[in-house]
């Protein structure tokens, strides 16, 4: 990226005709990362007609568009978004909720533009394109095995930073909305795990890309599974323990880590690098305390937690954003781990960097706390038992107990809780007591 535009109409006329609609529509999308900042303009990286816009039926226009916004750090490129736009002369009533707007000028004047993924015909076309590896303009389609034809698509509404389509309850296609040059970990790591023979992660069966950027990944859809977050909440509501499930989830996490370590490089941090990690946590704490004054009384204790995390830690590729919602439990009781993209707000290079495995463990420990806090009254002992069972299961499978380096585990759990404080203060103030209770516990002397 950027690519030369591949379209039958002049890109310098296409984007200005779409810009008024995108100005209104993009900031309202759940996956738009630039909320709260003004959109000042657009730049077209690539435009591809996956279905011609001049036909009697709908057209499908694939765009990679950079969104200019103020406040971007100097020298960093504008965010690039992947859009799949349907184009019709007349929009049928069933697609009215997908309408973006009607173009007033330019090569598509008078046409209705809408979210193409909500049109079964266009979503089906994308699947058929994945069934036929090859190139369309700047887009390249890959498949690891033959795919069955004519699977009915449906779009999932639960996505946040991406969009997903399910095909016939057999496959799920995740479409990355904000894209960056480089292999997306949600393709890179499951491919590596499949090569290592790890069955805990659904193996990619197809994907598409542009330049060096991964645009979408097709994987088996685990239709009989339920996510770990919902299972934990159900257990709390029913007054049931969750330690057996937590222990098995710890074993599954360790198996994924071991497979990643066997498939991809590992190394050990020098003491200076560990100190740099602690310094970065300290900087995040400082910024968080400025944004959320409730943190200020706890800063000295939290800084001591980070300072204690010294020594050379082993690092490898990890999940990067592990919590109960990133896990699925099948009808056979087995756990699967999904969504290896990492935290979408972080730069791709950072998400792809080797890190200590306890970062994933810390994320799951915080997730048990979150689940317990949804129960009234707060069931802190339930969370503590789950946390202990999870770590025990991890130790059983890996041979290394994540609690063996309590200073590093505590530092990563603290760093996660600091992030949660800022997030909740901005987006869900009613939830702020959840991470603040962890801050109070973690900032106290061990």
MARSEMI-479902 format. One line per field, with one value per residue (C-alpha): chain; x, y, z; residue in three letters. Coordinates in Angstrom, 1 decimal. Layout:
N
unit: c(A, ...)
X: c(X, ...)
Y: c(Y, ...)
Z: c(Z, ...)
code: c(ALA, ...)
//
This chain:
446
unit: c(A, A, A, A, A, A, A, A, A, A, A, A, A, A, A, A, A, A, A, A, A, A, A, A, A, A, A, A, A, A, A, A, A, A, A, A, A, A, A, A, A, A, A, A, A, A, A, A, A, A, A, A, A, A, A, A, A, A, A, A, A, A, A, A, A, A, A, A, A, A, A, A, A, A, A, A, A, A, A, A, A, A, A, A, A, A, A, A, A, A, A, A, A, A, A, A, A, A, A, A, A, A, A, A, A, A, A, A, A, A, A, A, A, A, A, A, A, A, A, A, A, A, A, A, A, A, A, A, A, A, A, A, A, A, A, A, A, A, A, A, A, A, A, A, A, A, A, A, A, A, A, A, A, A, A, A, A, A, A, A, A, A, A, A, A, A, A, A, A, A, A, A, A, A, A, A, A, A, A, A, A, A, A, A, A, A, A, A, A, A, A, A, A, A, A, A, A, A, A, A, A, A, A, A, A, A, A, A, A, A, A, A, A, A, A, A, A, A, A, A, A, A, A, A, A, A, A, A, A, A, A, A, A, A, A, A, A, A, A, A, A, A, A, A, A, A, A, A, A, A, A, A, A, A, A, A, A, A, A, A, A, A, A, A, A, A, A, A, A, A, A, A, A, A, A, A, A, A, A, A, A, A, A, A, A, A, A, A, A, A, A, A, A, A, A, A, A, A, A, A, A, A, A, A, A, A, A, A, A, A, A, A, A, A, A, A, A, A, A, A, A, A, A, A, A, A, A, A, A, A, A, A, A, A, A, A, A, A, A, A, A, A, A, A, A, A, A, A, A, A, A, A, A, A, A, A, A, A, A, A, A, A, A, A, A, A, A, A, A, A, A, A, A, A, A, A, A, A, A, A, A, A, A, A, A, A, A, A, A, A, A, A, A, A, A, A, A, A, A, A, A, A, A, A, A, A, A, A, A, A, A, A, A, A, A, A, A, A, A, A, A, A, A, A, A, A, A, A, A, A, A, A, A, A, A, A, A, A, A, A, A, A, A, A, A, A)
X: c(0.0, -0.8, -1.8, -2.6, -6.4, -8.0, -11.4, -13.3, -13.8, -11.4, -10.4, -9.9, -13.7, -14.9, -13.6, -15.0, -18.4, -18.3, -16.7, -19.9, -21.5, -18.4, -18.0, -21.4, -21.3, -17.8, -17.6, -20.8, -19.4, -18.4, -15.1, -14.1, -11.1, -11.0, -14.2, -14.2, -11.8, -12.9, -12.6, -10.8, -10.4, -9.9, -7.2, -7.8, -5.2, -7.1, -10.5, -11.5, -14.8, -15.4, -18.8, -19.1, -21.0, -22.4, -24.5, -28.2, -27.8, -25.9, -22.2, -19.6, -16.8, -13.9, -12.0, -8.9, -9.4, -7.2, -9.0, -7.4, -7.9, -6.2, -4.2, -2.2, 1.4, 3.9, 5.2, 2.6, 0.3, -3.5, -5.6, -6.5, -10.0, -11.3, -14.8, -17.0, -19.7, -22.8, -24.0, -27.6, -29.9, -32.8, -32.3, -34.8, -36.7, -34.9, -31.6, -32.8, -31.0, -27.7, -28.1, -25.2, -26.7, -27.4, -24.6, -25.3, -22.4, -19.6, -19.4, -22.0, -24.5, -28.0, -26.9, -27.6, -24.5, -24.8, -22.9, -22.2, -21.7, -25.4, -26.4, -26.4, -25.7, -22.6, -21.4, -21.8, -19.7, -16.9, -17.0, -17.0, -14.0, -12.2, -13.0, -11.1, -7.6, -6.0, -5.9, -8.4, -6.6, -4.6, -6.5, -5.0, -7.1, -5.6, -7.1, -5.4, -8.1, -11.2, -14.2, -17.9, -20.0, -23.0, -23.0, -25.6, -24.0, -25.2, -23.5, -22.8, -23.7, -21.5, -18.2, -16.4, -13.2, -13.9, -16.8, -17.6, -19.7, -20.8, -21.3, -23.7, -22.7, -19.5, -17.0, -16.6, -14.9, -13.3, -12.9, -10.4, -11.6, -8.6, -5.6, -1.9, 1.0, 2.3, 0.9, -2.0, -1.4, -4.9, -3.7, 0.0, -0.4, -3.2, -1.3, 1.8, -0.3, -1.8, 1.7, 2.7, -0.3, -2.1, -5.8, -6.8, -7.1, -9.3, -6.9, -7.3, -8.7, -8.6, -7.7, -7.2, -4.8, -3.5, 0.1, 1.5, -1.8, -4.1, -7.7, -9.7, -9.4, -11.8, -11.8, -14.0, -17.1, -17.4, -21.2, -21.7, -19.4, -20.1, -17.7, -16.0, -17.4, -21.0, -20.3, -18.6, -21.6, -24.0, -22.0, -22.2, -25.9, -26.5, -24.3, -21.9, -18.2, -16.1, -12.8, -13.0, -13.5, -10.8, -8.3, -9.0, -8.7, -5.3, -4.1, -5.4, -3.6, -0.4, -0.7, -1.1, 1.9, 4.0, 3.0, 3.8, 7.2, 7.9, 6.8, 8.3, 11.4, 11.9, 14.5, 15.3, 15.2, 18.3, 17.9, 18.0, 15.1, 13.0, 13.7, 12.5, 9.2, 8.8, 9.5, 6.9, 4.3, 5.3, 4.8, 1.3, 0.5, 1.6, -0.7, -3.6, -3.3, -3.5, -6.7, -8.3, -7.4, -8.8, -5.6, -3.3, -3.4, -2.3, 0.6, 3.4, 2.3, 1.8, 5.2, 6.8, 5.0, 6.6, 10.0, 10.0, 9.7, 13.4, 15.4, 15.6, 12.2, 11.7, 9.6, 7.8, 4.8, 1.6, -2.1, -1.8, -5.4, -6.5, -9.7, -12.7, -14.4, -11.6, -12.2, -14.9, -15.9, -17.3, -20.0, -17.2, -15.9, -12.7, -11.5, -10.5, -8.7, -9.7, -9.0, -5.2, -5.3, -4.1, -5.2, -6.3, -5.5, -1.8, 0.6, 0.9, 4.7, 4.0, 1.3, 3.7, 6.6, 7.6, 6.4, 6.3, 3.6, 2.5, 0.9, -1.7, -2.1, -2.6, -5.3, -7.2, -6.8, -8.3, -11.2, -12.2, -12.3, -14.6, -16.9, -17.2, -17.9, -21.0, -22.6, -24.5, -23.1, -19.6, -18.2, -14.5, -13.8, -15.3, -12.8, -9.9, -10.7, -10.9, -7.6, -5.9, -7.4, -6.4, -2.8, -2.7, -4.0, -1.4, 1.4, 0.1, 0.4, 3.5, 5.6, 6.0, 3.6, 3.0, 2.9, 6.6, 7.6, 5.1, 6.7, 6.4, 2.9, 1.8, 3.3, 1.4, -1.8, -1.3, -0.6, -3.8, -5.8, -4.4, -5.6, -9.0, -9.3, -8.8, -11.2, -14.0, -13.6, -14.1, -16.7, -18.4, -18.1, -20.4, -17.8, -14.9, -15.1, -14.2, -10.6, -10.3, -10.8, -7.9, -5.8, -6.3, -5.3, -2.3, -0.9, -0.9, 2.4, 2.6)
Y: c(0.0, 2.4, 0.6, 1.9, 2.2, -0.5, 0.6, 1.5, 5.1, 7.8, 7.6, 11.4, 11.7, 8.7, 9.7, 13.3, 12.0, 9.6, 11.9, 13.7, 10.4, 9.0, 12.1, 11.3, 7.5, 6.6, 8.2, 6.4, 2.9, 0.9, -0.1, 3.5, 4.2, 8.0, 8.8, 12.2, 13.8, 15.7, 14.1, 16.6, 14.6, 11.3, 9.8, 6.8, 4.0, 1.6, 1.1, -2.3, -3.2, -6.8, -6.7, -4.1, -1.0, -0.7, -3.8, -4.1, -5.6, -4.4, -3.5, -4.1, -1.5, -2.4, 0.7, 1.3, 4.8, 6.9, 9.2, 12.5, 13.7, 16.3, 15.2, 12.5, 12.2, 13.8, 11.5, 8.8, 8.0, 8.5, 5.5, 3.3, 1.7, -1.1, -0.4, -2.8, -0.6, -1.9, 0.3, 0.1, 2.3, 1.3, -0.1, -2.8, -2.2, -5.2, -3.3, 0.1, -0.2, -0.6, 2.6, 5.0, 7.6, 8.6, 10.1, 13.6, 14.1, 12.3, 9.0, 7.3, 10.3, 9.1, 5.7, 4.5, 3.4, 1.0, -1.4, -4.2, -6.8, -6.7, -7.7, -11.5, -11.4, -9.3, -11.1, -14.4, -13.0, -12.3, -15.9, -17.2, -15.0, -16.7, -20.0, -19.0, -18.0, -15.4, -11.6, -8.9, -5.6, -5.0, -7.7, -11.2, -14.2, -17.3, -20.7, -23.7, -26.2, -26.4, -24.8, -25.9, -23.7, -21.6, -21.2, -18.6, -15.6, -13.7, -10.8, -10.8, -7.8, -8.4, -7.2, -4.1, -3.4, -5.6, -7.1, -10.8, -12.9, -16.5, -18.7, -21.6, -22.1, -23.7, -20.8, -17.3, -14.5, -11.7, -8.5, -6.1, -2.6, -0.6, -2.1, -1.6, -2.9, -6.2, -9.6, -9.4, -11.6, -13.0, -14.7, -15.1, -16.8, -19.3, -20.3, -21.0, -22.9, -25.0, -25.8, -26.8, -29.2, -27.1, -27.9, -25.2, -22.6, -22.8, -23.0, -20.4, -21.9, -18.7, -15.1, -12.0, -9.1, -6.0, -5.2, -6.3, -5.7, -8.6, -7.7, -10.7, -14.3, -17.2, -19.9, -22.8, -21.5, -23.3, -23.2, -25.4, -23.4, -20.8, -18.0, -18.1, -14.8, -16.0, -19.3, -17.6, -15.2, -18.1, -20.0, -16.9, -16.5, -20.1, -20.0, -22.6, -22.9, -22.3, -23.8, -26.9, -24.8, -22.3, -25.1, -26.6, -23.1, -22.6, -25.9, -24.7, -21.4, -23.1, -25.5, -22.5, -20.8, -24.0, -24.4, -20.7, -21.1, -24.2, -22.5, -19.0, -17.5, -17.0, -15.2, -13.8, -10.2, -8.5, -6.8, -3.4, -4.5, -5.6, -2.3, -0.6, -2.6, -1.4, 2.2, 2.0, 0.8, 3.7, 6.2, 4.7, 5.0, 8.7, 9.4, 7.5, 9.3, 12.7, 11.5, 9.8, 11.6, 8.7, 6.9, 9.6, 8.3, 4.8, 6.0, 5.4, 1.9, 1.1, 2.5, 0.2, -2.8, -1.9, -1.2, -4.7, -6.4, -6.7, -9.6, -11.2, -12.5, -15.0, -13.6, -15.1, -14.5, -14.5, -13.8, -10.2, -9.5, -12.7, -12.7, -14.9, -13.3, -14.6, -18.2, -20.8, -24.0, -26.7, -29.2, -31.7, -29.4, -28.5, -24.9, -23.0, -19.7, -17.1, -13.5, -13.2, -9.7, -8.2, -4.8, -3.1, 0.4, -0.5, -0.3, -3.5, -3.7, -3.6, -6.3, -8.6, -8.2, -11.1, -10.6, -12.5, -15.2, -13.8, -10.9, -13.3, -14.8, -11.4, -10.6, -13.7, -13.1, -9.7, -11.2, -13.4, -10.3, -8.6, -11.6, -11.8, -8.0, -8.5, -10.5, -8.9, -9.0, -9.1, -12.6, -11.9, -15.4, -16.9, -14.9, -15.9, -19.6, -19.2, -17.4, -20.0, -22.9, -21.2, -20.8, -24.4, -25.7, -23.6, -25.1, -28.6, -28.2, -26.1, -27.2, -23.6, -21.9, -18.3, -17.4, -18.5, -14.9, -13.0, -9.6, -9.8, -11.2, -8.5, -5.9, -7.0, -7.4, -3.9, -2.5, -4.1, -2.6, 0.8, 0.5, -0.6, 2.4, 4.8, 2.8, 2.7, 6.3, 7.3, 4.8, 3.1, 5.2, 2.8, 0.1, 2.1, 0.4, -2.9, -2.0, 0.4, -2.5, -4.2, -1.0, -0.9, -4.5, -4.3, -1.1, -2.4, -3.9, -7.6)
Z: c(0.0, -1.5, -4.7, -8.1, -8.3, -10.3, -11.5, -14.7, -13.6, -12.8, -9.1, -9.0, -9.7, -7.7, -4.3, -4.3, -5.2, -2.3, 0.2, 1.4, 2.2, 4.0, 6.1, 7.7, 7.7, 8.7, 12.2, 13.1, 12.5, 15.6, 13.9, 13.2, 15.4, 15.0, 17.0, 18.6, 16.0, 13.0, 9.6, 7.3, 4.1, 2.3, 0.1, -2.1, -1.9, -4.2, -5.8, -7.3, -8.9, -7.6, -9.4, -12.3, -11.4, -15.0, -14.9, -14.4, -11.0, -8.0, -8.2, -5.5, -5.0, -2.8, -1.5, 0.6, 1.9, 4.2, 6.5, 7.4, 11.0, 13.2, 16.2, 14.4, 15.6, 13.2, 10.6, 11.0, 8.1, 8.2, 9.2, 6.2, 6.1, 4.0, 2.6, 0.6, -0.9, -2.8, -5.6, -7.0, -9.0, -6.7, -3.2, -2.3, 1.0, 2.7, 2.3, 3.5, 6.9, 5.0, 3.0, 3.2, 0.9, -2.7, -4.8, -6.1, -8.6, -10.3, -12.2, -9.9, -9.7, -8.8, -7.5, -4.0, -2.0, 0.9, 3.2, 0.7, 3.4, 4.3, 0.8, 0.6, -3.1, -2.6, 0.5, -1.5, -4.3, -1.8, -0.7, -4.3, -5.0, -2.1, -3.6, -6.7, -5.7, -8.0, -8.5, -9.1, -9.6, -6.4, -4.5, -4.1, -3.0, -1.4, -0.3, 1.4, 0.3, -1.9, -0.5, -1.1, -3.4, -2.7, 1.1, 2.3, 4.1, 7.1, 8.7, 12.5, 14.5, 17.5, 16.0, 17.3, 15.5, 12.4, 10.5, 10.2, 7.8, 8.5, 5.4, 5.9, 9.5, 8.1, 7.8, 9.3, 7.3, 9.4, 7.4, 8.9, 8.7, 9.7, 7.8, 7.9, 5.8, 7.2, 8.0, 10.4, 13.5, 13.1, 9.9, 10.7, 14.1, 13.2, 10.1, 12.3, 14.8, 12.1, 10.8, 14.4, 14.6, 17.3, 17.3, 19.8, 17.0, 13.9, 10.9, 8.1, 4.9, 2.8, 3.0, 0.8, 0.8, -0.9, -1.1, 2.3, 4.1, 5.2, 4.4, 5.5, 6.8, 6.4, 9.1, 10.2, 12.1, 15.5, 15.5, 18.5, 20.7, 23.3, 24.3, 27.7, 28.9, 28.5, 30.1, 33.1, 33.5, 33.4, 36.0, 38.3, 37.7, 38.6, 41.6, 40.1, 40.3, 37.1, 38.3, 36.2, 33.1, 34.2, 34.7, 31.3, 29.8, 31.4, 29.8, 26.4, 26.8, 27.6, 24.6, 22.3, 23.8, 23.5, 19.9, 19.1, 20.7, 18.6, 15.4, 15.8, 17.2, 21.0, 22.9, 26.4, 27.2, 28.5, 31.9, 30.1, 27.9, 30.9, 32.5, 29.3, 29.5, 33.1, 32.0, 29.3, 31.9, 34.1, 31.2, 30.5, 34.2, 34.2, 31.2, 32.7, 36.0, 34.2, 32.4, 35.5, 38.7, 40.8, 40.0, 41.6, 45.2, 43.9, 41.7, 44.2, 44.9, 41.2, 40.2, 42.8, 41.1, 37.8, 39.3, 40.9, 37.4, 36.7, 35.3, 31.9, 30.9, 28.0, 25.1, 22.2, 20.0, 22.1, 21.6, 22.8, 23.8, 25.7, 27.7, 28.2, 25.2, 23.0, 23.8, 22.7, 24.5, 22.3, 23.1, 23.9, 26.6, 24.7, 24.5, 21.4, 21.3, 18.6, 17.5, 17.4, 16.0, 19.3, 20.6, 17.4, 18.7, 18.9, 15.9, 14.0, 14.6, 18.4, 18.1, 16.2, 18.7, 21.0, 24.6, 27.8, 28.0, 31.3, 29.5, 28.1, 31.5, 33.1, 30.6, 31.5, 35.2, 34.7, 32.8, 35.7, 37.9, 35.3, 35.2, 39.0, 39.2, 37.1, 39.9, 42.7, 45.3, 44.0, 44.2, 44.8, 46.1, 42.9, 40.8, 43.1, 42.7, 38.9, 38.8, 40.8, 38.8, 35.5, 36.6, 37.9, 34.5, 32.7, 34.9, 34.2, 30.5, 30.2, 33.2, 34.2, 36.7, 35.6, 39.4, 39.6, 38.6, 40.7, 40.1, 36.3, 36.4, 38.9, 36.6, 33.6, 35.5, 36.9, 33.4, 32.1, 35.0, 34.3, 30.7, 31.9, 34.2, 31.3, 29.0, 31.6, 32.5, 28.9, 27.7, 30.7, 33.9, 35.7, 35.3, 36.7, 40.1, 38.4, 37.5, 40.4, 42.9, 41.1, 41.3, 45.1, 45.5, 43.2, 44.6, 48.1, 49.3, 48.5)
code: c(UNK, UNK, UNK, UNK, UNK, UNK, UNK, UNK, UNK, UNK, UNK, UNK, UNK, UNK, UNK, UNK, UNK, UNK, UNK, UNK, UNK, UNK, UNK, UNK, UNK, UNK, UNK, UNK, UNK, UNK, UNK, UNK, UNK, UNK, UNK, UNK, UNK, UNK, UNK, UNK, UNK, UNK, UNK, UNK, UNK, UNK, UNK, UNK, UNK, UNK, UNK, UNK, UNK, UNK, UNK, UNK, UNK, UNK, UNK, UNK, UNK, UNK, UNK, UNK, UNK, UNK, UNK, UNK, UNK, UNK, UNK, UNK, UNK, UNK, UNK, UNK, UNK, UNK, UNK, UNK, UNK, UNK, UNK, UNK, UNK, UNK, UNK, UNK, UNK, UNK, UNK, UNK, UNK, UNK, UNK, UNK, UNK, UNK, UNK, UNK, UNK, UNK, UNK, UNK, UNK, UNK, UNK, UNK, UNK, UNK, UNK, UNK, UNK, UNK, UNK, UNK, UNK, UNK, UNK, UNK, UNK, UNK, UNK, UNK, UNK, UNK, UNK, UNK, UNK, UNK, UNK, UNK, UNK, UNK, UNK, UNK, UNK, UNK, UNK, UNK, UNK, UNK, UNK, UNK, UNK, UNK, UNK, UNK, UNK, UNK, UNK, UNK, UNK, UNK, UNK, UNK, UNK, UNK, UNK, UNK, UNK, UNK, UNK, UNK, UNK, UNK, UNK, UNK, UNK, UNK, UNK, UNK, UNK, UNK, UNK, UNK, UNK, UNK, UNK, UNK, UNK, UNK, UNK, UNK, UNK, UNK, UNK, UNK, UNK, UNK, UNK, UNK, UNK, UNK, UNK, UNK, UNK, UNK, UNK, UNK, UNK, UNK, UNK, UNK, UNK, UNK, UNK, UNK, UNK, UNK, UNK, UNK, UNK, UNK, UNK, UNK, UNK, UNK, UNK, UNK, UNK, UNK, UNK, UNK, UNK, UNK, UNK, UNK, UNK, UNK, UNK, UNK, UNK, UNK, UNK, UNK, UNK, UNK, UNK, UNK, UNK, UNK, UNK, UNK, UNK, UNK, UNK, UNK, UNK, UNK, UNK, UNK, UNK, UNK, UNK, UNK, UNK, UNK, UNK, UNK, UNK, UNK, UNK, UNK, UNK, UNK, UNK, UNK, UNK, UNK, UNK, UNK, UNK, UNK, UNK, UNK, UNK, UNK, UNK, UNK, UNK, UNK, UNK, UNK, UNK, UNK, UNK, UNK, UNK, UNK, UNK, UNK, UNK, UNK, UNK, UNK, UNK, UNK, UNK, UNK, UNK, UNK, UNK, UNK, UNK, UNK, UNK, UNK, UNK, UNK, UNK, UNK, UNK, UNK, UNK, UNK, UNK, UNK, UNK, UNK, UNK, UNK, UNK, UNK, UNK, UNK, UNK, UNK, UNK, UNK, UNK, UNK, UNK, UNK, UNK, UNK, UNK, UNK, UNK, UNK, UNK, UNK, UNK, UNK, UNK, UNK, UNK, UNK, UNK, UNK, UNK, UNK, UNK, UNK, UNK, UNK, UNK, UNK, UNK, UNK, UNK, UNK, UNK, UNK, UNK, UNK, UNK, UNK, UNK, UNK, UNK, UNK, UNK, UNK, UNK, UNK, UNK, UNK, UNK, UNK, UNK, UNK, UNK, UNK, UNK, UNK, UNK, UNK, UNK, UNK, UNK, UNK, UNK, UNK, UNK, UNK, UNK, UNK, UNK, UNK, UNK, UNK, UNK, UNK, UNK, UNK, UNK, UNK, UNK, UNK, UNK, UNK, UNK, UNK, UNK, UNK, UNK, UNK, UNK, UNK, UNK, UNK, UNK, UNK, UNK, UNK, UNK, UNK, UNK, UNK, UNK, UNK, UNK, UNK, UNK, UNK, UNK, UNK, UNK, UNK, UNK, UNK, UNK, UNK, UNK, UNK)
//
